Amino acid sequence: YYPEAFGAGVSYVYKKFTLAADYYRQVWSKYRIEKENVGHFGDYTRGGAGFEYLDSADPFVRYSRRVSYRLGAYMAQLPFFGTNGHVVKEQFVTAGLGLPFLASRGRADLSIEYGKRHSGDSMGYSEDIIRLSGSITVGERWFQRRHQ
């Protein structure tokens, strides 16, 4: 049995800004292997929000106007517990850049996250985290008529 999961998100574009928010939940408290309880898990929940600024998507404007700038934050309750039985939570702030290439059909995304993961008690688990990440996305334009 793999835990059921569900999530939802919304976004809104206003001129050069995109605002977005999402919620996600996995029900780990019902996790079993061959109908046997394998441990005490809580449910994973996560909520986040952020915005993106993109001056222009036109592939013919100067490069600096096609770069996306992003800021966001999220909070999560993890499915496991600290040493004293308190839930483990995390809070993060994020910042990133989207660097276009291939006439804006591709994008290299770079981001940095800073946050704290901790259990709720004063003597429990706590750590500060800095995470750097990157990804490359390349797409093609669909549903466009080719002229021969």
C-alpha positions in Angstrom: 0.0 0.0 0.0 1.5 3.3 -1.1 0.0 6.3 0.7 -2.7 8.2 -1.1 -1.8 11.8 -2.1 -3.6 14.8 -3.4 -2.7 18.4 -4.1 -4.0 21.5 -5.7 -2.5 24.7 -7.0 -3.6 28.0 -8.5 -1.7 30.7 -10.5 -2.7 34.1 -11.7 -0.8 36.1 -14.4 -1.0 39.9 -14.1 1.0 41.8 -16.7 4.6 40.7 -16.0 4.0 38.9 -12.8 2.8 35.4 -12.1 1.5 34.6 -8.6 1.1 31.0 -7.6 0.2 28.9 -4.5 -0.1 25.2 -3.9 -1.0 22.6 -1.3 0.0 18.9 -1.2 -0.8 16.1 1.2 0.3 12.4 1.5 -1.5 10.2 4.0 1.4 8.2 5.5 -0.5 7.5 8.7 -2.2 4.6 6.9 1.1 3.2 5.5 1.3 -0.6 5.6 3.4 -3.4 4.0 1.4 -6.6 3.4 -1.3 -5.2 5.7 1.2 -4.9 8.6 1.9 -1.6 10.3 5.6 -0.9 9.8 6.0 2.1 12.1 4.4 5.2 13.4 4.1 7.8 10.6 2.3 11.1 10.5 0.9 12.7 7.4 3.0 14.8 5.1 1.5 18.3 4.3 3.0 21.1 2.4 1.9 24.6 1.4 3.7 27.2 -0.6 3.4 30.4 -2.5 5.6 32.5 -4.7 5.8 34.9 -7.6 7.8 35.3 -10.8 8.7 38.4 -12.7 9.4 38.1 -16.5 9.8 41.4 -18.3 9.3 39.9 -21.8 9.0 36.5 -23.5 9.8 37.9 -26.9 12.9 36.1 -28.2 14.0 39.2 -30.1 14.4 41.5 -27.1 17.7 41.8 -25.2 18.6 38.8 -23.1 18.3 40.5 -19.7 14.6 41.2 -20.3 13.9 37.5 -20.9 15.4 36.3 -17.6 12.8 35.2 -15.0 13.2 36.2 -11.4 11.4 34.2 -8.7 10.8 34.4 -4.9 8.8 32.0 -2.8 8.3 30.3 0.5 6.9 27.0 1.8 6.1 25.2 5.0 5.8 21.5 5.5 5.0 19.0 8.2 7.1 15.8 7.6 5.7 12.3 8.1 8.1 11.4 10.9 8.6 12.4 14.5 11.5 13.8 16.6 13.1 12.1 19.5 10.5 13.3 22.0 7.5 12.4 19.7 7.0 15.9 18.4 6.3 16.4 14.6 9.2 17.6 12.5 8.4 20.7 10.5 10.3 22.8 8.0 10.1 26.4 6.7 12.0 27.6 3.6 12.4 30.8 1.6 13.5 30.4 -2.0 14.9 32.6 -4.8 15.8 31.7 -8.3 16.5 32.7 -11.9 15.2 31.2 -15.2 17.8 31.7 -17.9 16.4 31.2 -21.4 18.2 29.7 -24.4 17.3 28.3 -27.8 15.2 31.3 -28.7 13.3 31.0 -25.4 12.3 27.4 -26.0 14.8 26.2 -23.4 15.4 27.4 -19.9 18.1 26.8 -17.3 16.7 27.2 -13.8 18.9 28.0 -10.9 17.7 28.3 -7.3 18.8 28.7 -3.7 16.7 27.8 -0.7 17.3 28.6 2.9 15.3 27.1 5.7 15.0 25.4 9.1 13.9 21.8 9.8 13.0 21.1 13.5 10.8 19.3 16.0 8.6 21.3 18.2 10.3 20.8 21.5 13.3 22.8 22.9 15.6 19.8 23.3 14.7 18.1 20.0 16.0 18.0 16.5 16.9 21.2 14.6 19.0 22.1 11.6 19.5 25.0 9.2 19.7 24.1 5.5 21.0 25.8 2.4 20.1 24.0 -0.8 21.3 24.9 -4.3 19.7 23.4 -7.3 19.5 23.6 -11.0 17.6 22.1 -13.9 17.5 22.4 -17.7 14.2 22.2 -19.6 14.0 22.1 -23.4 10.6 22.2 -25.2 9.3 22.4 -28.7 6.4 24.3 -30.0 3.4 22.1 -30.6 0.4 22.6 -32.8 2.1 25.1 -35.2 1.6 24.7 -38.9 4.8 24.1 -40.9 5.1 26.0 -44.1 6.8 24.0 -46.9 
